[in-house]
């Protein structure tokens, strides 16, 4: 699968968030603020997982459809990936 710039930029933003969280910890910032930022980073990661799985699913379904193959198994796999990521 080709990962477009939008997905890569999401990861770069998450990387920046994590660096910021580490800085907050090194500066002994309040626990509530650190947890808030960790939660935001987790949400960003979860959303990125969803984008990657859905983009890949679309590409795989198109490919299978062109070959006349069943797409049911692909959808099951995608759902399993999403469930496993939680």
PDB file as gemmi writes it, atoms N, CA and C in Angstrom:
CRYST1    1.000    1.000    1.000  90.00  90.00  90.00 P 1                      
ATOM      1  N   UNK A   1       0.837  -1.178   0.000  1.00  0.00           N  
ATOM      2  CA  UNK A   1       0.000   0.000   0.000  1.00  0.00           C  
ATOM      3  C   UNK A   1       0.881   1.240   0.000  1.00  0.00           C  
ATOM      4  N   UNK A   2       0.476   2.209  -0.786  1.00  0.00           N  
ATOM      5  CA  UNK A   2       1.165   3.494  -0.785  1.00  0.00           C  
ATOM      6  C   UNK A   2       0.548   4.380   0.286  1.00  0.00           C  
ATOM      7  N   UNK A   3       1.390   4.965   1.104  1.00  0.00           N  
ATOM      8  CA  UNK A   3       0.917   5.868   2.150  1.00  0.00           C  
ATOM      9  C   UNK A   3       1.086   7.288   1.647  1.00  0.00           C  
ATOM     10  N   UNK A   4      -0.024   8.011   1.533  1.00  0.00           N  
ATOM     11  CA  UNK A   4       0.048   9.360   0.990  1.00  0.00           C  
ATOM     12  C   UNK A   4       0.576  10.351   2.033  1.00  0.00           C  
ATOM     13  N   UNK A   5       0.819  11.547   1.578  1.00  0.00           N  
ATOM     14  CA  UNK A   5       1.411  12.567   2.446  1.00  0.00           C  
ATOM     15  C   UNK A   5       0.506  12.923   3.626  1.00  0.00           C  
ATOM     16  N   UNK A   6      -0.804  12.845   3.438  1.00  0.00           N  
ATOM     17  CA  UNK A   6      -1.721  13.158   4.532  1.00  0.00           C  
ATOM     18  C   UNK A   6      -1.523  12.209   5.705  1.00  0.00           C  
ATOM     19  N   UNK A   7      -1.382  10.930   5.406  1.00  0.00           N  
ATOM     20  CA  UNK A   7      -1.172   9.945   6.467  1.00  0.00           C  
ATOM     21  C   UNK A   7       0.186  10.159   7.124  1.00  0.00           C  
ATOM     22  N   UNK A   8       1.205  10.405   6.321  1.00  0.00           N  
ATOM     23  CA  UNK A   8       2.542  10.648   6.874  1.00  0.00           C  
ATOM     24  C   UNK A   8       2.543  11.898   7.747  1.00  0.00           C  
ATOM     25  N   UNK A   9       1.810  12.923   7.326  1.00  0.00           N  
ATOM     26  CA  UNK A   9       1.737  14.151   8.123  1.00  0.00           C  
ATOM     27  C   UNK A   9       1.030  13.908   9.454  1.00  0.00           C  
ATOM     28  N   UNK A  10       0.022  13.040   9.448  1.00  0.00           N  
ATOM     29  CA  UNK A  10      -0.644  12.680  10.704  1.00  0.00           C  
ATOM     30  C   UNK A  10       0.374  12.089  11.682  1.00  0.00           C  
ATOM     31  N   UNK A  11       1.191  11.184  11.178  1.00  0.00           N  
ATOM     32  CA  UNK A  11       2.196  10.532  12.022  1.00  0.00           C  
ATOM     33  C   UNK A  11       3.215  11.554  12.534  1.00  0.00           C  
ATOM     34  N   UNK A  12       3.602  12.482  11.695  1.00  0.00           N  
ATOM     35  CA  UNK A  12       4.547  13.524  12.124  1.00  0.00           C  
ATOM     36  C   UNK A  12       3.949  14.397  13.221  1.00  0.00           C  
ATOM     37  N   UNK A  13       2.638  14.707  13.108  1.00  0.00           N  
ATOM     38  CA  UNK A  13       1.983  15.497  14.157  1.00  0.00           C  
ATOM     39  C   UNK A  13       1.939  14.716  15.471  1.00  0.00           C  
ATOM     40  N   UNK A  14       1.654  13.421  15.370  1.00  0.00           N  
ATOM     41  CA  UNK A  14       1.632  12.575  16.567  1.00  0.00           C  
ATOM     42  C   UNK A  14       3.023  12.533  17.193  1.00  0.00           C  
ATOM     43  N   UNK A  15       4.031  12.416  16.350  1.00  0.00           N  
ATOM     44  CA  UNK A  15       5.410  12.407  16.842  1.00  0.00           C  
ATOM     45  C   UNK A  15       5.699  13.695  17.616  1.00  0.00           C  
ATOM     46  N   UNK A  16       5.241  14.817  17.083  1.00  0.00           N  
ATOM     47  CA  UNK A  16       5.415  16.098  17.768  1.00  0.00           C  
ATOM     48  C   UNK A  16       4.669  16.135  19.093  1.00  0.00           C  
ATOM     49  N   UNK A  17       3.462  15.570  19.099  1.00  0.00           N  
ATOM     50  CA  UNK A  17       2.695  15.499  20.345  1.00  0.00           C  
ATOM     51  C   UNK A  17       3.462  14.695  21.395  1.00  0.00           C  
ATOM     52  N   UNK A  18       4.008  13.563  20.989  1.00  0.00           N  
ATOM     53  CA  UNK A  18       4.735  12.715  21.932  1.00  0.00           C  
ATOM     54  C   UNK A  18       5.988  13.400  22.460  1.00  0.00           C  
ATOM     55  N   UNK A  19       6.685  14.119  21.592  1.00  0.00           N  
ATOM     56  CA  UNK A  19       7.854  14.876  22.055  1.00  0.00           C  
ATOM     57  C   UNK A  19       7.430  15.935  23.071  1.00  0.00           C  
ATOM     58  N   UNK A  20       6.291  16.576  22.805  1.00  0.00           N  
ATOM     59  CA  UNK A  20       5.770  17.582  23.723  1.00  0.00           C  
ATOM     60  C   UNK A  20       5.401  16.973  25.071  1.00  0.00           C  
ATOM     61  N   UNK A  21       4.841  15.781  25.045  1.00  0.00           N  
ATOM     62  CA  UNK A  21       4.486  15.091  26.292  1.00  0.00           C  
ATOM     63  C   UNK A  21       5.737  14.757  27.087  1.00  0.00           C  
ATOM     64  N   UNK A  22       6.748  14.276  26.395  1.00  0.00           N  
ATOM     65  CA  UNK A  22       8.009  13.969  27.072  1.00  0.00           C  
ATOM     66  C   UNK A  22       8.603  15.214  27.708  1.00  0.00           C  
ATOM     67  N   UNK A  23       8.533  16.324  26.980  1.00  0.00           N  
ATOM     68  CA  UNK A  23       9.029  17.598  27.516  1.00  0.00           C  
ATOM     69  C   UNK A  23       8.237  17.992  28.769  1.00  0.00           C  
ATOM     70  N   UNK A  24       6.922  17.815  28.712  1.00  0.00           N  
ATOM     71  CA  UNK A  24       6.083  18.117  29.870  1.00  0.00           C  
ATOM     72  C   UNK A  24       6.500  17.275  31.077  1.00  0.00           C  
ATOM     73  N   UNK A  25       6.800  16.009  30.841  1.00  0.00           N  
ATOM     74  CA  UNK A  25       7.220  15.123  31.931  1.00  0.00           C  
ATOM     75  C   UNK A  25       8.557  15.566  32.499  1.00  0.00           C  
ATOM     76  N   UNK A  26       9.476  15.939  31.603  1.00  0.00           N  
ATOM     77  CA  UNK A  26      10.795  16.397  32.060  1.00  0.00           C  
ATOM     78  C   UNK A  26      10.698  17.693  32.865  1.00  0.00           C  
ATOM     79  N   UNK A  27       9.673  18.495  32.557  1.00  0.00           N  
ATOM     80  CA  UNK A  27       9.458  19.756  33.271  1.00  0.00           C  
ATOM     81  C   UNK A  27       8.525  19.575  34.470  1.00  0.00           C  
ATOM     82  N   UNK A  28       8.198  18.315  34.778  1.00  0.00           N  
ATOM     83  CA  UNK A  28       7.334  17.977  35.908  1.00  0.00           C  
ATOM     84  C   UNK A  28       6.004  18.725  35.884  1.00  0.00           C  
ATOM     85  N   UNK A  29       5.387  18.768  34.709  1.00  0.00           N  
ATOM     86  CA  UNK A  29       4.080  19.409  34.573  1.00  0.00           C  
ATOM     87  C   UNK A  29       3.029  18.585  35.302  1.00  0.00           C  
ATOM     88  N   UNK A  30       1.890  19.215  35.538  1.00  0.00           N  
ATOM     89  CA  UNK A  30       0.798  18.579  36.266  1.00  0.00           C  
ATOM     90  C   UNK A  30       0.352  17.291  35.581  1.00  0.00           C  
ATOM     91  N   UNK A  31       0.069  16.281  36.381  1.00  0.00           N  
ATOM     92  CA  UNK A  31      -0.359  14.960  35.899  1.00  0.00           C  
ATOM     93  C   UNK A  31      -1.579  15.069  34.983  1.00  0.00           C  
ATOM     94  N   UNK A  32      -2.540  15.899  35.347  1.00  0.00           N  
ATOM     95  CA  UNK A  32      -3.764  16.035  34.550  1.00  0.00           C  
ATOM     96  C   UNK A  32      -3.455  16.523  33.142  1.00  0.00           C  
ATOM     97  N   UNK A  33      -2.516  17.459  33.037  1.00  0.00           N  
ATOM     98  CA  UNK A  33      -2.144  17.988  31.727  1.00  0.00           C  
ATOM     99  C   UNK A  33      -1.447  16.921  30.880  1.00  0.00           C  
ATOM    100  N   UNK A  34      -0.589  16.140  31.514  1.00  0.00           N  
ATOM    101  CA  UNK A  34       0.120  15.067  30.805  1.00  0.00           C  
ATOM    102  C   UNK A  34      -0.884  14.022  30.312  1.00  0.00           C  
ATOM    103  N   UNK A  35      -1.799  13.629  31.183  1.00  0.00           N  
ATOM    104  CA  UNK A  35      -2.804  12.632  30.803  1.00  0.00           C  
ATOM    105  C   UNK A  35      -3.677  13.155  29.671  1.00  0.00           C  
ATOM    106  N   UNK A  36      -4.040  14.422  29.720  1.00  0.00           N  
ATOM    107  CA  UNK A  36      -4.843  15.020  28.653  1.00  0.00           C  
ATOM    108  C   UNK A  36      -4.122  14.914  27.320  1.00  0.00           C  
ATOM    109  N   UNK A  37      -2.835  15.205  27.316  1.00  0.00           N  
ATOM    110  CA  UNK A  37      -2.056  15.133  26.079  1.00  0.00           C  
ATOM    111  C   UNK A  37      -1.841  13.691  25.622  1.00  0.00           C  
ATOM    112  N   UNK A  38      -1.642  12.782  26.571  1.00  0.00           N  
ATOM    113  CA  UNK A  38      -1.517  11.364  26.211  1.00  0.00           C  
ATOM    114  C   UNK A  38      -2.811  10.863  25.574  1.00  0.00           C  
ATOM    115  N   UNK A  39      -3.927  11.264  26.130  1.00  0.00           N  
ATOM    116  CA  UNK A  39      -5.220  10.877  25.584  1.00  0.00           C  
ATOM    117  C   UNK A  39      -5.404  11.424  24.170  1.00  0.00           C  
ATOM    118  N   UNK A  40      -4.993  12.660  23.958  1.00  0.00           N  
ATOM    119  CA  UNK A  40      -5.098  13.261  22.625  1.00  0.00           C  
ATOM    120  C   UNK A  40      -4.224  12.513  21.624  1.00  0.00           C  
ATOM    121  N   UNK A  41      -3.025  12.120  22.047  1.00  0.00           N  
ATOM    122  CA  UNK A  41      -2.130  11.373  21.161  1.00  0.00           C  
ATOM    123  C   UNK A  41      -2.726  10.002  20.838  1.00  0.00           C  
ATOM    124  N   UNK A  42      -3.311   9.352  21.844  1.00  0.00           N  
ATOM    125  CA  UNK A  42      -3.930   8.049  21.616  1.00  0.00           C  
ATOM    126  C   UNK A  42      -5.086   8.168  20.624  1.00  0.00           C  
ATOM    127  N   UNK A  43      -5.894   9.202  20.786  1.00  0.00           N  
ATOM    128  CA  UNK A  43      -7.007   9.425  19.865  1.00  0.00           C  
ATOM    129  C   UNK A  43      -6.496   9.641  18.446  1.00  0.00           C  
ATOM    130  N   UNK A  44      -5.430  10.417  18.314  1.00  0.00           N  
ATOM    131  CA  UNK A  44      -4.846  10.671  16.997  1.00  0.00           C  
ATOM    132  C   UNK A  44      -4.329   9.375  16.377  1.00  0.00           C  
ATOM    133  N   UNK A  45      -3.725   8.526  17.182  1.00  0.00           N  
ATOM    134  CA  UNK A  45      -3.231   7.235  16.685  1.00  0.00           C  
ATOM    135  C   UNK A  45      -4.411   6.359  16.256  1.00  0.00           C  
ATOM    136  N   UNK A  46      -5.450   6.307  17.086  1.00  0.00           N  
ATOM    137  CA  UNK A  46      -6.628   5.502  16.740  1.00  0.00           C  
ATOM    138  C   UNK A  46      -7.246   5.955  15.424  1.00  0.00           C  
ATOM    139  N   UNK A  47      -7.344   7.252  15.241  1.00  0.00           N  
ATOM    140  CA  UNK A  47      -7.925   7.772  13.995  1.00  0.00           C  
ATOM    141  C   UNK A  47      -7.031   7.444  12.800  1.00  0.00           C  
ATOM    142  N   UNK A  48      -5.735   7.503  13.000  1.00  0.00           N  
ATOM    143  CA  UNK A  48      -4.804   7.174  11.920  1.00  0.00           C  
ATOM    144  C   UNK A  48      -4.917   5.700  11.550  1.00  0.00           C  
ATOM    145  N   UNK A  49      -5.059   4.850  12.550  1.00  0.00           N  
ATOM    146  CA  UNK A  49      -5.268   3.427  12.278  1.00  0.00           C  
ATOM    147  C   UNK A  49      -6.509   3.243  11.416  1.00  0.00           C  
ATOM    148  N   UNK A  50      -7.580   3.942  11.763  1.00  0.00           N  
ATOM    149  CA  UNK A  50      -8.815   3.851  10.994  1.00  0.00           C  
ATOM    150  C   UNK A  50      -8.630   4.284   9.550  1.00  0.00           C  
ATOM    151  N   UNK A  51      -7.887   5.363   9.357  1.00  0.00           N  
ATOM    152  CA  UNK A  51      -7.637   5.864   7.999  1.00  0.00           C  
ATOM    153  C   UNK A  51      -6.823   4.848   7.201  1.00  0.00           C  
ATOM    154  N   UNK A  52      -5.793   4.298   7.819  1.00  0.00           N  
ATOM    155  CA  UNK A  52      -4.944   3.324   7.118  1.00  0.00           C  
ATOM    156  C   UNK A  52      -5.747   2.078   6.761  1.00  0.00           C  
ATOM    157  N   UNK A  53      -6.509   1.555   7.712  1.00  0.00           N  
ATOM    158  CA  UNK A  53      -7.295   0.344   7.447  1.00  0.00           C  
ATOM    159  C   UNK A  53      -8.339   0.611   6.369  1.00  0.00           C  
ATOM    160  N   UNK A  54      -9.042   1.728   6.476  1.00  0.00           N  
ATOM    161  CA  UNK A  54     -10.095   1.992   5.489  1.00  0.00           C  
ATOM    162  C   UNK A  54      -9.517   2.239   4.097  1.00  0.00           C  
ATOM    163  N   UNK A  55      -8.402   2.958   4.025  1.00  0.00           N  
ATOM    164  CA  UNK A  55      -7.772   3.196   2.720  1.00  0.00           C  
ATOM    165  C   UNK A  55      -7.315   1.885   2.097  1.00  0.00           C  
ATOM    166  N   UNK A  56      -6.714   1.047   2.914  1.00  0.00           N  
ATOM    167  CA  UNK A  56      -6.241  -0.245   2.427  1.00  0.00           C  
ATOM    168  C   UNK A  56      -7.422  -1.115   2.012  1.00  0.00           C  
ATOM    169  N   UNK A  57      -8.494  -1.075   2.798  1.00  0.00           N  
ATOM    170  CA  UNK A  57      -9.670  -1.877   2.475  1.00  0.00           C  
ATOM    171  C   UNK A  57     -10.256  -1.468   1.130  1.00  0.00           C  
ATOM    172  N   UNK A  58     -10.360  -0.174   0.904  1.00  0.00           N  
ATOM    173  CA  UNK A  58     -10.901   0.314  -0.372  1.00  0.00           C  
ATOM    174  C   UNK A  58     -10.060  -0.214  -1.534  1.00  0.00           C  
ATOM    175  N   UNK A  59      -8.737  -0.102  -1.411  1.00  0.00           N  
ATOM    176  CA  UNK A  59      -7.845  -0.568  -2.473  1.00  0.00           C  
ATOM    177  C   UNK A  59      -7.977  -2.081  -2.675  1.00  0.00           C  
ATOM    178  N   UNK A  60      -8.033  -2.828  -1.585  1.00  0.00           N  
ATOM    179  CA  UNK A  60      -8.137  -4.291  -1.684  1.00  0.00           C  
ATOM    180  C   UNK A  60      -9.474  -4.721  -2.277  1.00  0.00           C  
ATOM    181  N   UNK A  61     -10.549  -4.053  -1.889  1.00  0.00           N  
ATOM    182  CA  UNK A  61     -11.873  -4.398  -2.418  1.00  0.00           C  
ATOM    183  C   UNK A  61     -11.929  -4.118  -3.918  1.00  0.00           C  
ATOM    184  N   UNK A  62     -11.389  -2.988  -4.328  1.00  0.00           N  
ATOM    185  CA  UNK A  62     -11.365  -2.678  -5.766  1.00  0.00           C  
ATOM    186  C   UNK A  62     -10.591  -3.733  -6.537  1.00  0.00           C  
ATOM    187  N   UNK A  63      -9.433  -4.096  -5.997  1.00  0.00           N  
ATOM    188  CA  UNK A  63      -8.585  -5.093  -6.636  1.00  0.00           C  
ATOM    189  C   UNK A  63      -9.303  -6.442  -6.720  1.00  0.00           C  
ATOM    190  N   UNK A  64      -9.922  -6.869  -5.636  1.00  0.00           N  
ATOM    191  CA  UNK A  64     -10.640  -8.149  -5.622  1.00  0.00           C  
ATOM    192  C   UNK A  64     -11.841  -8.109  -6.561  1.00  0.00           C  
ATOM    193  N   UNK A  65     -12.518  -6.970  -6.591  1.00  0.00           N  
ATOM    194  CA  UNK A  65     -13.688  -6.816  -7.452  1.00  0.00           C  
ATOM    195  C   UNK A  65     -13.291  -6.933  -8.932  1.00  0.00           C  
ATOM    196  N   UNK A  66     -12.151  -6.332  -9.263  1.00  0.00           N  
ATOM    197  CA  UNK A  66     -11.663  -6.416 -10.646  1.00  0.00           C  
ATOM    198  C   UNK A  66     -11.337  -7.854 -11.041  1.00  0.00           C  
ATOM    199  N   UNK A  67     -10.886  -8.638 -10.067  1.00  0.00           N  
ATOM    200  CA  UNK A  67     -10.538 -10.034 -10.333  1.00  0.00           C  
ATOM    201  C   UNK A  67     -11.743 -10.962 -10.187  1.00  0.00           C  
ATOM    202  N   UNK A  68     -12.876 -10.390  -9.771  1.00  0.00           N  
ATOM    203  CA  UNK A  68     -14.070 -11.205  -9.585  1.00  0.00           C  
ATOM    204  C   UNK A  68     -14.029 -12.050  -8.331  1.00  0.00           C  
ATOM    205  N   UNK A  69     -13.199 -11.669  -7.359  1.00  0.00           N  
ATOM    206  CA  UNK A  69     -13.062 -12.415  -6.106  1.00  0.00           C  
ATOM    207  C   UNK A  69     -14.029 -11.872  -5.062  1.00  0.00           C  
ATOM    208  N   UNK A  70     -14.308 -12.686  -4.064  1.00  0.00           N  
ATOM    209  CA  UNK A  70     -15.174 -12.280  -2.964  1.00  0.00           C  
ATOM    210  C   UNK A  70     -14.451 -11.260  -2.085  1.00  0.00           C  
ATOM    211  N   UNK A  71     -15.192 -10.291  -1.607  1.00  0.00           N  
ATOM    212  CA  UNK A  71     -14.611  -9.257  -0.746  1.00  0.00           C  
ATOM    213  C   UNK A  71     -14.967  -9.463   0.724  1.00  0.00           C  
ATOM    214  N   UNK A  72     -15.772 -10.453   1.007  1.00  0.00           N  
ATOM    215  CA  UNK A  72     -16.232 -10.694   2.372  1.00  0.00           C  
ATOM    216  C   UNK A  72     -15.072 -10.912   3.343  1.00  0.00           C  
ATOM    217  N   UNK A  73     -14.117 -11.721   2.940  1.00  0.00           N  
ATOM    218  CA  UNK A  73     -12.969 -12.019   3.807  1.00  0.00           C  
ATOM    219  C   UNK A  73     -12.136 -10.755   4.056  1.00  0.00           C  
ATOM    220  N   UNK A  74     -12.013  -9.914   3.051  1.00  0.00           N  
ATOM    221  CA  UNK A  74     -11.259  -8.664   3.215  1.00  0.00           C  
ATOM    222  C   UNK A  74     -11.906  -7.760   4.258  1.00  0.00           C  
ATOM    223  N   UNK A  75     -13.206  -7.681   4.230  1.00  0.00           N  
ATOM    224  CA  UNK A  75     -13.928  -6.853   5.197  1.00  0.00           C  
ATOM    225  C   UNK A  75     -13.759  -7.422   6.600  1.00  0.00           C  
ATOM    226  N   UNK A  76     -13.863  -8.736   6.739  1.00  0.00           N  
ATOM    227  CA  UNK A  76     -13.655  -9.378   8.044  1.00  0.00           C  
ATOM    228  C   UNK A  76     -12.260  -9.082   8.578  1.00  0.00           C  
ATOM    229  N   UNK A  77     -11.259  -9.183   7.705  1.00  0.00           N  
ATOM    230  CA  UNK A  77      -9.876  -8.897   8.100  1.00  0.00           C  
ATOM    231  C   UNK A  77      -9.719  -7.457   8.584  1.00  0.00           C  
ATOM    232  N   UNK A  78     -10.333  -6.533   7.865  1.00  0.00           N  
ATOM    233  CA  UNK A  78     -10.249  -5.124   8.238  1.00  0.00           C  
ATOM    234  C   UNK A  78     -10.875  -4.883   9.605  1.00  0.00           C  
ATOM    235  N   UNK A  79     -12.025  -5.489   9.837  1.00  0.00           N  
ATOM    236  CA  UNK A  79     -12.692  -5.347  11.139  1.00  0.00           C  
ATOM    237  C   UNK A  79     -11.815  -5.936  12.244  1.00  0.00           C  
ATOM    238  N   UNK A  80     -11.218  -7.102  11.990  1.00  0.00           N  
ATOM    239  CA  UNK A  80     -10.334  -7.714  12.975  1.00  0.00           C  
ATOM    240  C   UNK A  80      -9.144  -6.819  13.304  1.00  0.00           C  
ATOM    241  N   UNK A  81      -8.587  -6.173  12.287  1.00  0.00           N  
ATOM    242  CA  UNK A  81      -7.474  -5.248  12.517  1.00  0.00           C  
ATOM    243  C   UNK A  81      -7.891  -4.090  13.418  1.00  0.00           C  
ATOM    244  N   UNK A  82      -9.064  -3.567  13.161  1.00  0.00           N  
ATOM    245  CA  UNK A  82      -9.564  -2.449  13.972  1.00  0.00           C  
ATOM    246  C   UNK A  82      -9.816  -2.897  15.411  1.00  0.00           C  
ATOM    247  N   UNK A  83     -10.410  -4.071  15.573  1.00  0.00           N  
ATOM    248  CA  UNK A  83     -10.683  -4.574  16.921  1.00  0.00           C  
ATOM    249  C   UNK A  83      -9.379  -4.852  17.657  1.00  0.00           C  
ATOM    250  N   UNK A  84      -8.421  -5.458  16.965  1.00  0.00           N  
ATOM    251  CA  UNK A  84      -7.142  -5.772  17.571  1.00  0.00           C  
ATOM    252  C   UNK A  84      -6.377  -4.514  17.995  1.00  0.00           C  
ATOM    253  N   UNK A  85      -6.577  -3.419  17.270  1.00  0.00           N  
ATOM    254  CA  UNK A  85      -5.843  -2.196  17.572  1.00  0.00           C  
ATOM    255  C   UNK A  85      -6.332  -1.546  18.863  1.00  0.00           C  
ATOM    256  N   UNK A  86      -7.487  -1.959  19.349  1.00  0.00           N  
ATOM    257  CA  UNK A  86      -8.015  -1.410  20.594  1.00  0.00           C  
ATOM    258  C   UNK A  86      -7.509  -2.230  21.717  1.00  0.00           C  
TER     259      UNK A  86                                                      
END                                                                             
